[in-house]
Amino acid sequence: MKAFNTIGAAHLTTEGAPAGTPGRRALQIAGNDDAATQTVTALLDEFGFDAVDAGSLSEG
């Protein structure tokens, strides 16, 4: 998995917003394992971010 490389660590605790919030920030993820992609997507949602799946690691 490739995730969290488009946001600074300090922003993880300050820029999250509830799901459905207009303008909610989205972060790109990429991975070769569907289960891991689902796990990271859920984790991002808990942190207050949407996930944008960029595809496999070679594409992302």
PDB file of N, CA, C and O in Angstrom, chain B, residues numbered from 101:
ATOM      1  N   MET B 101       0.821  -1.181   0.000  1.00  0.00           N
ATOM      2  CA  MET B 101       0.000   0.000   0.000  1.00  0.00           C
ATOM      3  C   MET B 101       0.862   1.240   0.000  1.00  0.00           C
ATOM      4  O   MET B 101       1.938   1.287   0.597  1.00  0.00           O
ATOM      5  N   LYS B 102       0.361   2.229  -0.680  1.00  0.00           N
ATOM      6  CA  LYS B 102       0.964   3.555  -0.677  1.00  0.00           C
ATOM      7  C   LYS B 102      -0.132   4.520  -0.236  1.00  0.00           C
ATOM      8  O   LYS B 102      -1.164   4.651  -0.894  1.00  0.00           O
ATOM      9  N   ALA B 103       0.108   5.190   0.880  1.00  0.00           N
ATOM     10  CA  ALA B 103      -0.888   6.113   1.416  1.00  0.00           C
ATOM     11  C   ALA B 103      -0.193   7.137   2.311  1.00  0.00           C
ATOM     12  O   ALA B 103       0.950   6.938   2.722  1.00  0.00           O
ATOM     13  N   PHE B 104      -0.870   8.196   2.598  1.00  0.00           N
ATOM     14  CA  PHE B 104      -0.394   9.234   3.514  1.00  0.00           C
ATOM     15  C   PHE B 104       0.829  10.001   3.007  1.00  0.00           C
ATOM     16  O   PHE B 104       1.442  10.742   3.776  1.00  0.00           O
ATOM     17  N   ASN B 105       1.197   9.841   1.739  1.00  0.00           N
ATOM     18  CA  ASN B 105       2.358  10.578   1.248  1.00  0.00           C
ATOM     19  C   ASN B 105       1.962  11.903   0.586  1.00  0.00           C
ATOM     20  O   ASN B 105       2.811  12.594   0.022  1.00  0.00           O
ATOM     21  N   THR B 106       0.677  12.256   0.657  1.00  0.00           N
ATOM     22  CA  THR B 106       0.238  13.531   0.088  1.00  0.00           C
ATOM     23  C   THR B 106      -0.249  14.490   1.168  1.00  0.00           C
ATOM     24  O   THR B 106      -0.941  15.467   0.881  1.00  0.00           O
ATOM     25  N   ILE B 107       0.125  14.195   2.424  1.00  0.00           N
ATOM     26  CA  ILE B 107      -0.299  15.040   3.536  1.00  0.00           C
ATOM     27  C   ILE B 107       0.785  15.020   4.610  1.00  0.00           C
ATOM     28  O   ILE B 107       1.374  13.977   4.894  1.00  0.00           O
ATOM     29  N   GLY B 108       1.034  16.163   5.189  1.00  0.00           N
ATOM     30  CA  GLY B 108       1.976  16.240   6.290  1.00  0.00           C
ATOM     31  C   GLY B 108       1.382  15.638   7.553  1.00  0.00           C
ATOM     32  O   GLY B 108       0.171  15.708   7.760  1.00  0.00           O
ATOM     33  N   ALA B 109       2.207  15.058   8.385  1.00  0.00           N
ATOM     34  CA  ALA B 109       1.732  14.395   9.600  1.00  0.00           C
ATOM     35  C   ALA B 109       0.907  15.324  10.480  1.00  0.00           C
ATOM     36  O   ALA B 109      -0.096  14.889  11.045  1.00  0.00           O
ATOM     37  N   ALA B 110       1.292  16.565  10.611  1.00  0.00           N
ATOM     38  CA  ALA B 110       0.563  17.502  11.468  1.00  0.00           C
ATOM     39  C   ALA B 110      -0.863  17.735  10.979  1.00  0.00           C
ATOM     40  O   ALA B 110      -1.755  18.007  11.782  1.00  0.00           O
ATOM     41  N   HIS B 111      -1.083  17.633   9.684  1.00  0.00           N
ATOM     42  CA  HIS B 111      -2.405  17.882   9.109  1.00  0.00           C
ATOM     43  C   HIS B 111      -3.366  16.718   9.334  1.00  0.00           C
ATOM     44  O   HIS B 111      -4.579  16.892   9.218  1.00  0.00           O
ATOM     45  N   LEU B 112      -2.844  15.536   9.653  1.00  0.00           N
ATOM     46  CA  LEU B 112      -3.717  14.394   9.905  1.00  0.00           C
ATOM     47  C   LEU B 112      -4.649  14.641  11.086  1.00  0.00           C
ATOM     48  O   LEU B 112      -5.755  14.102  11.130  1.00  0.00           O
ATOM     49  N   THR B 113      -4.211  15.445  12.032  1.00  0.00           N
ATOM     50  CA  THR B 113      -5.024  15.695  13.215  1.00  0.00           C
ATOM     51  C   THR B 113      -5.810  17.002  13.146  1.00  0.00           C
ATOM     52  O   THR B 113      -6.620  17.286  14.028  1.00  0.00           O
ATOM     53  N   THR B 114      -5.575  17.801  12.099  1.00  0.00           N
ATOM     54  CA  THR B 114      -6.237  19.104  12.047  1.00  0.00           C
ATOM     55  C   THR B 114      -7.134  19.304  10.825  1.00  0.00           C
ATOM     56  O   THR B 114      -7.982  20.196  10.839  1.00  0.00           O
ATOM     57  N   GLU B 115      -6.976  18.511   9.782  1.00  0.00           N
ATOM     58  CA  GLU B 115      -7.718  18.758   8.545  1.00  0.00           C
ATOM     59  C   GLU B 115      -8.817  17.745   8.242  1.00  0.00           C
ATOM     60  O   GLU B 115      -9.490  17.854   7.217  1.00  0.00           O
ATOM     61  N   GLY B 116      -9.005  16.773   9.112  1.00  0.00           N
ATOM     62  CA  GLY B 116     -10.057  15.791   8.899  1.00  0.00           C
ATOM     63  C   GLY B 116     -11.430  16.409   9.117  1.00  0.00           C
ATOM     64  O   GLY B 116     -11.570  17.400   9.834  1.00  0.00           O
ATOM     65  N   ALA B 117     -12.442  15.813   8.488  1.00  0.00           N
ATOM     66  CA  ALA B 117     -13.823  16.299   8.604  1.00  0.00           C
ATOM     67  C   ALA B 117     -14.765  15.097   8.523  1.00  0.00           C
ATOM     68  O   ALA B 117     -14.410  14.075   7.936  1.00  0.00           O
ATOM     69  N   PRO B 118     -15.950  15.207   9.099  1.00  0.00           N
ATOM     70  CA  PRO B 118     -16.912  14.113   9.021  1.00  0.00           C
ATOM     71  C   PRO B 118     -17.298  13.796   7.572  1.00  0.00           C
ATOM     72  O   PRO B 118     -17.283  14.671   6.706  1.00  0.00           O
ATOM     73  N   ALA B 119     -17.638  12.547   7.332  1.00  0.00           N
ATOM     74  CA  ALA B 119     -18.086  12.129   6.000  1.00  0.00           C
ATOM     75  C   ALA B 119     -19.263  12.984   5.563  1.00  0.00           C
ATOM     76  O   ALA B 119     -20.150  13.287   6.362  1.00  0.00           O
ATOM     77  N   GLY B 120     -19.269  13.373   4.293  1.00  0.00           N
ATOM     78  CA  GLY B 120     -20.345  14.188   3.748  1.00  0.00           C
ATOM     79  C   GLY B 120     -20.133  15.681   3.884  1.00  0.00           C
ATOM     80  O   GLY B 120     -20.922  16.472   3.365  1.00  0.00           O
ATOM     81  N   THR B 121     -19.063  16.080   4.584  1.00  0.00           N
ATOM     82  CA  THR B 121     -18.765  17.499   4.724  1.00  0.00           C
ATOM     83  C   THR B 121     -18.337  18.070   3.375  1.00  0.00           C
ATOM     84  O   THR B 121     -17.424  17.529   2.750  1.00  0.00           O
ATOM     85  N   PRO B 122     -18.979  19.159   2.903  1.00  0.00           N
ATOM     86  CA  PRO B 122     -18.547  19.761   1.643  1.00  0.00           C
ATOM     87  C   PRO B 122     -17.065  20.156   1.721  1.00  0.00           C
ATOM     88  O   PRO B 122     -16.621  20.731   2.715  1.00  0.00           O
ATOM     89  N   GLY B 123     -16.317  19.846   0.680  1.00  0.00           N
ATOM     90  CA  GLY B 123     -14.908  20.203   0.629  1.00  0.00           C
ATOM     91  C   GLY B 123     -14.006  19.295   1.441  1.00  0.00           C
ATOM     92  O   GLY B 123     -12.838  19.622   1.652  1.00  0.00           O
ATOM     93  N   ARG B 124     -14.520  18.159   1.904  1.00  0.00           N
ATOM     94  CA  ARG B 124     -13.693  17.219   2.674  1.00  0.00           C
ATOM     95  C   ARG B 124     -12.480  16.823   1.851  1.00  0.00           C
ATOM     96  O   ARG B 124     -12.600  16.508   0.667  1.00  0.00           O
ATOM     97  N   ARG B 125     -11.338  16.841   2.466  1.00  0.00           N
ATOM     98  CA  ARG B 125     -10.091  16.547   1.766  1.00  0.00           C
ATOM     99  C   ARG B 125     -10.015  15.063   1.409  1.00  0.00           C
ATOM    100  O   ARG B 125     -10.433  14.205   2.186  1.00  0.00           O
ATOM    101  N   ALA B 126      -9.483  14.777   0.238  1.00  0.00           N
ATOM    102  CA  ALA B 126      -9.299  13.406  -0.230  1.00  0.00           C
ATOM    103  C   ALA B 126      -7.807  13.138  -0.402  1.00  0.00           C
ATOM    104  O   ALA B 126      -7.052  14.005  -0.843  1.00  0.00           O
ATOM    105  N   LEU B 127      -7.398  11.930  -0.049  1.00  0.00           N
ATOM    106  CA  LEU B 127      -6.005  11.526  -0.176  1.00  0.00           C
ATOM    107  C   LEU B 127      -5.912  10.343  -1.127  1.00  0.00           C
ATOM    108  O   LEU B 127      -6.754   9.445  -1.103  1.00  0.00           O
ATOM    109  N   GLN B 128      -4.879  10.352  -1.965  1.00  0.00           N
ATOM    110  CA  GLN B 128      -4.661   9.248  -2.898  1.00  0.00           C
ATOM    111  C   GLN B 128      -4.083   8.047  -2.179  1.00  0.00           C
ATOM    112  O   GLN B 128      -3.266   8.174  -1.267  1.00  0.00           O
ATOM    113  N   ILE B 129      -4.534   6.866  -2.616  1.00  0.00           N
ATOM    114  CA  ILE B 129      -3.941   5.621  -2.156  1.00  0.00           C
ATOM    115  C   ILE B 129      -3.691   4.754  -3.378  1.00  0.00           C
ATOM    116  O   ILE B 129      -4.325   4.938  -4.417  1.00  0.00           O
ATOM    117  N   ALA B 130      -2.767   3.808  -3.253  1.00  0.00           N
ATOM    118  CA  ALA B 130      -2.498   2.846  -4.313  1.00  0.00           C
ATOM    119  C   ALA B 130      -2.075   1.542  -3.660  1.00  0.00           C
ATOM    120  O   ALA B 130      -1.411   1.543  -2.623  1.00  0.00           O
ATOM    121  N   GLY B 131      -2.459   0.443  -4.265  1.00  0.00           N
ATOM    122  CA  GLY B 131      -2.076  -0.839  -3.696  1.00  0.00           C
ATOM    123  C   GLY B 131      -2.414  -1.996  -4.613  1.00  0.00           C
ATOM    124  O   GLY B 131      -3.199  -1.862  -5.553  1.00  0.00           O
ATOM    125  N   ASN B 132      -1.807  -3.132  -4.321  1.00  0.00           N
ATOM    126  CA  ASN B 132      -2.013  -4.331  -5.123  1.00  0.00           C
ATOM    127  C   ASN B 132      -2.896  -5.360  -4.433  1.00  0.00           C
ATOM    128  O   ASN B 132      -3.120  -6.441  -4.977  1.00  0.00           O
ATOM    129  N   ASP B 133      -3.402  -5.042  -3.245  1.00  0.00           N
ATOM    130  CA  ASP B 133      -4.187  -5.989  -2.460  1.00  0.00           C
ATOM    131  C   ASP B 133      -5.535  -5.343  -2.126  1.00  0.00           C
ATOM    132  O   ASP B 133      -5.586  -4.321  -1.442  1.00  0.00           O
ATOM    133  N   ASP B 134      -6.614  -5.941  -2.607  1.00  0.00           N
ATOM    134  CA  ASP B 134      -7.945  -5.356  -2.412  1.00  0.00           C
ATOM    135  C   ASP B 134      -8.316  -5.236  -0.936  1.00  0.00           C
ATOM    136  O   ASP B 134      -8.902  -4.232  -0.531  1.00  0.00           O
ATOM    137  N   ALA B 135      -7.989  -6.233  -0.136  1.00  0.00           N
ATOM    138  CA  ALA B 135      -8.328  -6.179   1.289  1.00  0.00           C
ATOM    139  C   ALA B 135      -7.570  -5.046   1.974  1.00  0.00           C
ATOM    140  O   ALA B 135      -8.139  -4.337   2.804  1.00  0.00           O
ATOM    141  N   ALA B 136      -6.304  -4.869   1.637  1.00  0.00           N
ATOM    142  CA  ALA B 136      -5.513  -3.781   2.225  1.00  0.00           C
ATOM    143  C   ALA B 136      -6.058  -2.424   1.783  1.00  0.00           C
ATOM    144  O   ALA B 136      -6.086  -1.482   2.575  1.00  0.00           O
ATOM    145  N   THR B 137      -6.487  -2.317   0.536  1.00  0.00           N
ATOM    146  CA  THR B 137      -7.069  -1.073   0.041  1.00  0.00           C
ATOM    147  C   THR B 137      -8.327  -0.726   0.828  1.00  0.00           C
ATOM    148  O   THR B 137      -8.531   0.434   1.186  1.00  0.00           O
ATOM    149  N   GLN B 138      -9.169  -1.713   1.101  1.00  0.00           N
ATOM    150  CA  GLN B 138     -10.382  -1.483   1.886  1.00  0.00           C
ATOM    151  C   GLN B 138     -10.044  -1.061   3.315  1.00  0.00           C
ATOM    152  O   GLN B 138     -10.702  -0.188   3.881  1.00  0.00           O
ATOM    153  N   THR B 139      -9.021  -1.680   3.891  1.00  0.00           N
ATOM    154  CA  THR B 139      -8.607  -1.341   5.250  1.00  0.00           C
ATOM    155  C   THR B 139      -8.109   0.090   5.331  1.00  0.00           C
ATOM    156  O   THR B 139      -8.489   0.830   6.239  1.00  0.00           O
ATOM    157  N   VAL B 140      -7.259   0.489   4.385  1.00  0.00           N
ATOM    158  CA  VAL B 140      -6.708   1.848   4.387  1.00  0.00           C
ATOM    159  C   VAL B 140      -7.811   2.870   4.100  1.00  0.00           C
ATOM    160  O   VAL B 140      -7.810   3.955   4.681  1.00  0.00           O
ATOM    161  N   THR B 141      -8.739   2.539   3.221  1.00  0.00           N
ATOM    162  CA  THR B 141      -9.866   3.436   2.943  1.00  0.00           C
ATOM    163  C   THR B 141     -10.682   3.673   4.210  1.00  0.00           C
ATOM    164  O   THR B 141     -11.072   4.806   4.491  1.00  0.00           O
ATOM    165  N   ALA B 142     -10.941   2.622   4.972  1.00  0.00           N
ATOM    166  CA  ALA B 142     -11.691   2.750   6.226  1.00  0.00           C
ATOM    167  C   ALA B 142     -10.903   3.568   7.246  1.00  0.00           C
ATOM    168  O   ALA B 142     -11.483   4.373   7.975  1.00  0.00           O
ATOM    169  N   LEU B 143      -9.593   3.370   7.302  1.00  0.00           N
ATOM    170  CA  LEU B 143      -8.747   4.118   8.229  1.00  0.00           C
ATOM    171  C   LEU B 143      -8.766   5.610   7.884  1.00  0.00           C
ATOM    172  O   LEU B 143      -8.886   6.456   8.771  1.00  0.00           O
ATOM    173  N   LEU B 144      -8.647   5.924   6.606  1.00  0.00           N
ATOM    174  CA  LEU B 144      -8.708   7.323   6.187  1.00  0.00           C
ATOM    175  C   LEU B 144     -10.040   7.948   6.578  1.00  0.00           C
ATOM    176  O   LEU B 144     -10.081   9.092   7.031  1.00  0.00           O
ATOM    177  N   ASP B 145     -11.128   7.206   6.405  1.00  0.00           N
ATOM    178  CA  ASP B 145     -12.436   7.718   6.772  1.00  0.00           C
ATOM    179  C   ASP B 145     -12.493   8.008   8.276  1.00  0.00           C
ATOM    180  O   ASP B 145     -13.059   9.021   8.685  1.00  0.00           O
ATOM    181  N   GLU B 146     -11.921   7.144   9.087  1.00  0.00           N
ATOM    182  CA  GLU B 146     -11.882   7.374  10.540  1.00  0.00           C
ATOM    183  C   GLU B 146     -11.097   8.638  10.879  1.00  0.00           C
ATOM    184  O   GLU B 146     -11.432   9.348  11.827  1.00  0.00           O
ATOM    185  N   PHE B 147     -10.055   8.914  10.103  1.00  0.00           N
ATOM    186  CA  PHE B 147      -9.247  10.116  10.309  1.00  0.00           C
ATOM    187  C   PHE B 147      -9.928  11.366   9.760  1.00  0.00           C
ATOM    188  O   PHE B 147      -9.507  12.484  10.058  1.00  0.00           O
ATOM    189  N   GLY B 148     -10.988  11.180   8.951  1.00  0.00           N
ATOM    190  CA  GLY B 148     -11.730  12.324   8.421  1.00  0.00           C
ATOM    191  C   GLY B 148     -11.385  12.697   6.998  1.00  0.00           C
ATOM    192  O   GLY B 148     -11.522  13.857   6.610  1.00  0.00           O
ATOM    193  N   PHE B 149     -10.937  11.724   6.210  1.00  0.00           N
ATOM    194  CA  PHE B 149     -10.552  11.985   4.828  1.00  0.00           C
ATOM    195  C   PHE B 149     -11.211  10.976   3.895  1.00  0.00           C
ATOM    196  O   PHE B 149     -11.470   9.835   4.277  1.00  0.00           O
ATOM    197  N   ASP B 150     -11.477  11.412   2.666  1.00  0.00           N
ATOM    198  CA  ASP B 150     -11.922  10.495   1.621  1.00  0.00           C
ATOM    199  C   ASP B 150     -10.696   9.876   0.974  1.00  0.00           C
ATOM    200  O   ASP B 150      -9.605  10.445   1.033  1.00  0.00           O
ATOM    201  N   ALA B 151     -10.866   8.726   0.363  1.00  0.00           N
ATOM    202  CA  ALA B 151      -9.774   8.058  -0.348  1.00  0.00           C
ATOM    203  C   ALA B 151     -10.049   8.107  -1.848  1.00  0.00           C
ATOM    204  O   ALA B 151     -11.181   7.921  -2.294  1.00  0.00           O
ATOM    205  N   VAL B 152      -9.008   8.357  -2.605  1.00  0.00           N
ATOM    206  CA  VAL B 152      -9.067   8.283  -4.063  1.00  0.00           C
ATOM    207  C   VAL B 152      -8.130   7.162  -4.466  1.00  0.00           C
ATOM    208  O   VAL B 152      -6.913   7.277  -4.318  1.00  0.00           O
ATOM    209  N   ASP B 153      -8.699   6.071  -4.979  1.00  0.00           N
ATOM    210  CA  ASP B 153      -7.906   4.902  -5.352  1.00  0.00           C
ATOM    211  C   ASP B 153      -7.226   5.144  -6.698  1.00  0.00           C
ATOM    212  O   ASP B 153      -7.893   5.251  -7.727  1.00  0.00           O
ATOM    213  N   ALA B 154      -5.914   5.227  -6.685  1.00  0.00           N
ATOM    214  CA  ALA B 154      -5.143   5.458  -7.899  1.00  0.00           C
ATOM    215  C   ALA B 154      -4.793   4.165  -8.625  1.00  0.00           C
ATOM    216  O   ALA B 154      -4.114   4.197  -9.652  1.00  0.00           O
ATOM    217  N   GLY B 155      -5.246   3.035  -8.109  1.00  0.00           N
ATOM    218  CA  GLY B 155      -4.986   1.754  -8.761  1.00  0.00           C
ATOM    219  C   GLY B 155      -3.823   1.021  -8.107  1.00  0.00           C
ATOM    220  O   GLY B 155      -3.568   1.148  -6.909  1.00  0.00           O
ATOM    221  N   SER B 156      -3.129   0.250  -8.937  1.00  0.00           N
ATOM    222  CA  SER B 156      -2.016  -0.554  -8.428  1.00  0.00           C
ATOM    223  C   SER B 156      -0.817   0.314  -8.071  1.00  0.00           C
ATOM    224  O   SER B 156      -0.764   1.492  -8.422  1.00  0.00           O
ATOM    225  N   LEU B 157       0.128  -0.271  -7.381  1.00  0.00           N
ATOM    226  CA  LEU B 157       1.330   0.479  -7.005  1.00  0.00           C
ATOM    227  C   LEU B 157       2.086   0.982  -8.226  1.00  0.00           C
ATOM    228  O   LEU B 157       2.659   2.071  -8.188  1.00  0.00           O
ATOM    229  N   SER B 158       2.098   0.218  -9.298  1.00  0.00           N
ATOM    230  CA  SER B 158       2.815   0.665 -10.496  1.00  0.00           C
ATOM    231  C   SER B 158       2.114   1.853 -11.159  1.00  0.00           C
ATOM    232  O   SER B 158       2.758   2.646 -11.847  1.00  0.00           O
ATOM    233  N   GLU B 159       0.795   1.982 -10.956  1.00  0.00           N
ATOM    234  CA  GLU B 159       0.049   3.098 -11.524  1.00  0.00           C
ATOM    235  C   GLU B 159       0.027   4.308 -10.594  1.00  0.00           C
ATOM    236  O   GLU B 159      -0.011   5.453 -11.046  1.00  0.00           O
ATOM    237  N   GLY B 160       0.052   4.038  -9.279  1.00  0.00           N
ATOM    238  CA  GLY B 160      -0.088   5.106  -8.293  1.00  0.00           C
ATOM    239  C   GLY B 160       1.214   5.753  -7.965  1.00  0.00           C
ATOM    240  O   GLY B 160       1.258   6.673  -7.148  1.00  0.00           O
TER     241      GLY B 160
END
